[in-house]
Amino acid sequence: MLLKTLSNPFWGAMEQGVRDGADAAGVEYYLQAVESDQAAEPQLNVCTTMLERKPDVMITAAINSTNLLPCLKAATDAGIPVVDLDANLDHAIAEQAGVKIAFTIGSDNEAAGAKGADYVAERLGKDASGPVLVIEGLSGNITGQKRAQGFAKRLAEVAPGLKIAASLPGDWDRAKAATIANDTLTANPELQAIFAANDTMALGAVETVFAAGKGGAVVTVGVDGNVDAVEAIKAGRLDASVAQLPYLVGKQAVERVAKVLAGETVETFQYVDTVVLTKDVLEAGKEPLLQYVK
């Protein structure tokens, strides 16, 4: 199993799910990650090295849609099933490159973005108007693109008066997101909301919001539901996060790999539920999916 980076709590939670899933399924696993969400070339090098171990299956969370394709084609050529974690691979691009994907498992990223828009509309009202900032993920990464697209599409439907003033790549980076939020707030003092394609960027953006004296006035929403975001929501700083439940993704990925190796048919796309975390939801503690928020 090749993840992005364990320095991000999202992937740390997924590793925990992998460990528990492997125990439950009686599967032995070898897991590697790289130093950051942007280390595309190092991730390819690690992938190539991992293939030398001749695994029975290769599970990857690619940094973008293309960086691992040479390695995954080699896996396909060797008869090793490839599993796509968190919908980071574009199936059409992979097929053109000669990569056969056994299945993709993760959250529906477009739907996650839509849930973020629903929350913003609920907080501000469907008749609200004014500028909104979207902070995308790493340029060229399909996960961040789908989250941003899902948000923009739904926002136009549920609160058409809210207009996206800027949609810029934050590269999954907290400091860059903070800078983008600062620049956008300067240009748009009446900014109504910020949607960030992951929690790391949302936390950078919300610090800028509070530094500008607009805490509570600008609705800020992230995606992932990681431990840092949960603490920020409880503290009343971050408004919400669309939790992707990476623990459950990792656990179910390994459990379903056992079915692939047994020759059973599994669905090509398998989506894990998401849940919008707010202070009220966390304090009530009644949402069943909270048990998977790690």
Secondary structure, DSSP 8 states (H G I E B T S, - for coil): -B-S-TTSHHHHHHHHHHHHHHHHHT-----B--SSTT-HHHHHHHHHHHHTT--S-EEE--SSSSTTHHHHHHHHHTT--EEEETT-S-HHHHHHTT--EEEEEE--HHHHHHHHHHHHHHHH-TT--EEEEEEE-STT-HHHHHHHHHHHHHHHHH-TTEEEEEEEE-TT-HHHHHHHHHHHHHH-TT--EEEESSHHHHHHHHHHHHHTT-TTTSEEEEEE--HHHHHHHHTTSS-EEEE--HHHHHHHHHHHHHHHHTT----SEEE---EEE-HHHHHH---GGGGG--
